[in-house]
């Protein structure tokens, strides 16, 4: 599977839709604008420095030309001041500051949205904590009774062998439990969906053939995954979890984008879209919470 890499933003993904969405983001457009301005400035600087060095050999007679070129250089450099909100360019820093402070409509809209976001975030955090508690015990009544935690990984492996169950390769799991109804419930409670999906897929007694991942030591950043050709092999924990989050996040995202809008009420849509915004912008608080939730699932199934 190819990698999609944005060198400007140091963004890497294996999923083309996520990459295309990134290319349209404010962060990428601003980065792209800085890069273009930087290249213009460097090009002008290199060209004028060459002229200056050439004129130095001709003596005092050409000093006036050098000063003239320097003036042109400085004049062009003034255009490196641009507004990060609307991308307009200005000749001086004071002009830019005055524009941002008093005239930039995008800045005013941004500040207004930011103020609203603060209030929404405070409200959502309270709701999220309640949702996580509920989702931690019950995402969907239709499959909640199917989930039973395994306390000992050795007993788990022994039971699988006694039942003559053939483990699936890691990454080739049976995903029939992820029905449309289950995905809808995940979307309604997005802040707890990743640990719930991990339990459903890898630690579900109804699908023992999927028990192909295990954590041996809480202190080590290492997991074991099953491969039919090589047996159990060690892999980097964070890289494996990142791949899981990327793949399953994309699957739920695609389902949400393609499903009929009437399937969710306004609150559910707003909650999921806000979650997706935090998730795609690599919000530190959200990602730390998700990783802690995943760790708890792995610890409880050692």
N, C-alpha and C positions, 0 to 999 in steps of 0.2 A: 504493500500500500504506500503511495507516495506521500512525502511530507510537503505541506504548504507553509512556506516561511516568508514572513515580512521582515526584511532586514532593518527597515527604518524603526520599527517598534519592538524588535527582538521578540516577535510573536511566532509561535510554532504550533501547528496542528496537523492532524492527519485527515481531518474532515473538511472537504471543499466548501460546504455551506457555511461553516463557522468562519472559514478564511474569507469568503466573500462578504459576510456580515461585518467582519473586522475592517475590511477595506473601506466600508462606508461610515465607520465610526468617527466621531469628532477627534478622538485621540490620534487616529491614523492620519486624518486630513491635516491636523496641526503639525504633526511630525513631518509630513511630506512637504508642507509649506516651509518649515525651517530648513529642511535639506536643500530645497531649491534655492532659497535666498542665500544659504551658505555657499553653494556652488557658484552662484553669480558673483558674490563678493570675492571668493578666492580667484575666480577667473580674471576679474578686473584688476585685482591686486597683482597677480602674476604678470599680466600684460603691462601694467604701468611700471612695475619694478624693472622689467626688462628695458623699457624706454629710459628710465632714470640711469641705469648702469651704463647704457650706451652713450648718454649725454655727458656723463661724468668725464669720459675720455676727451671730450672736446673743450673742457676747461670752463672758465667763468662765462664765456659767451652764451653757453646754453643753460645757465642756472635759471634764467627766467622761464625757459620751457619746462624745466623740472618742477619748478614751483607751480606752473600752470597745470602740469599733469597731476601733481599732488592735490591741487584744488579739485580737479575732476574726480580723482579717487575719493576724496572726502565727500564730495557731493553725491557720488553713487552710493557710498556707504550709508548715507542718511536713510536710504530706502530700505535698510534692514530692519527698521522699526515697523512692526506690523501688529495689528490687534488680534489677539488669540481668539476672540469671540466672533468677529466678522471677517477677519483676514484682510482688512484695509491697510494700506501702507502709509507711513508718514515720514517726513524728512527729519524730524527731531523727536527726542524723547518727551519733552514737555507737551508737544502737540498730541502725541499718543496718549499721554496721561490725561490730558484735558478731554480727549475724545472718549476714553474709557469711563472717566468719572461722570461726564455730563451728557454725552450725546449717543453713545453706543446702545442701540435698542436691544441688540442681542445680549449685552451685559445685563441690562435691566431685567430682561426676561429670564436670564440665567439666575440672577439673584433672587428673583421672585420664586422660581421653581425650586431653588435650593432651600428657601425658607419653608416652602410647602413640604419639601422632602424631609426636612428635619422633623416636622410635626408628624408626617406619615411614618417615618422610621421609628419614632418613639412609640407611636401607636402600634405599628406592626411588630416591633420587638416584643411588646407585651402579648400580642396575639400569637406570635411565633412560638414563644415559650410554652404557651398553653397548647398550641397545635403539636409541638414536638412531644409533649407529655402524652397527648392523646395518640399521636401517630406511633409513638414508641410501643404502645400496647395494642393499638388497633388502627390500621389504615383502612381496611375494608372487612366488614363482617363476613363476607363470602369466603375469604381465604384465611382469616385470622386463626381459625381452629386448626389449620393445617401446619402451623409453625411450631415446632418443638425444638428447643435448644439442646445441643449436645455438650456434655460437660467434660468429656475426656476424648482427645483425638485418637488415642490408641484404641480405645473401645470402639470408636467410630469405624476405624479401618478394619478391625477384626470383624465387626458385624457385617460390613460390606463384603468381605472375603467369604464369610460363612454363607451369605445369601447368593454367592456366585454372581455378583453384580459387576458388570464391566464399567469402569470409570470412563467418563468422557475426557478427551483432551481439554486442558484449560483453554478457554476461548471458543470451544465448540459445544457449549452446554445446551441442554434441552430447555427451551424458554417458553414452553406451552403454558406455564403458570402466569406469564405476563399477558393476560387477556386485556381486551379493550376496557373492561370495567375496572381492572386493577390499575391500568394506566390513568384512567380518569381520576381514581382516588389518589394516585401519586401527584397528579397535577393540582388537586385541591389541597394537598398538604405537602408542597414542594420542599420545605425546609427539613423534612425528615425522610424524603423519598430514597436517597442513596443508601443509607444503612438498611432500610426496609427491603430494597431490591437485593442487596447483598445477602440478607437472610433468606429471602424467597428463592434465590437462585442457587446459592452454594451450601446452605445449611438447612434445607427443607427435607424432612424425612420422607415426604411423598416423592422426592426426586433424588434418591441416594446416589445415582450415577453422576450427579453434579458436584459431589463432595470432593472436589479436586484441588482444593486450596487449603492451606493450614499455616498457622503461626506457631512456631516452636518456643520462642522466647520473647517476652514482652520488651526486653531491653534491646534486642537486636533489630536492626532495620532490614530483616530478611524474612522472606516467605518461602514456602515450598509449594510448587504446583505440579500437577500430574501430566506426564507426557507418555503416550502409549509406547513410543520407541525407546525413551530414555528412563522411564519410571519417574520417581519423585526427584525433582531438581530444585536447587536453590535459585531464587531471583531477588532482585532489589524490591523491597516493600513499597517505597514511595512511587517508583516508576510503574509498578503493577497496579497500584491503586489509582494513579493518575490515568492510566489507560482505561480502567474500569469506569471512572467518572466521565471521561471524555466520550466513551462509546455509549454508555447508558443515558448520559445527558442528551446526546444527539438523538437517540432513539425516542425519548420522551418529547423532546423539542419538535421533532418531525411529526409526531403524532398530534401534538397540540396545534401545529400550523395547518394540518390537513383536515382536522375534525370540524364538524359543523359548529359554528359559533354559539348556537343555542344550547349546546351541551353544558355550558358553564354560566353561572350567574356573574354579575358585574364584580362582586367581591372576589370570587375565585380567579377571574381573569386578571384583575389588578394585582392580586397577591402573587400569582405565578409570573406575570410579566415583570413585576418588581424584583422577584427572586432571580429571574433570568438576567436582568440587568446587573444585579450584584454579582452573580456567578460569572458572567462573561467579562466583567471588568476586574476580575480577580480580587474582589473585596476581601481584605485580610481577615476580618472578623468572621465572615461567612465561611471562608475556606478553612479556617482553624476549627470552627464548629463542626463542619462536615468531616474533617480528618479525625477529630476526637470521637465522633459518632462511629465512624468506620473502625477505629481502634477498639472501641467497646464491643462491637460485633465480633471481631477477631478474637479478642481476649475471652469473651464468654463462650467461644466455641473451640478453645484450645483442647 
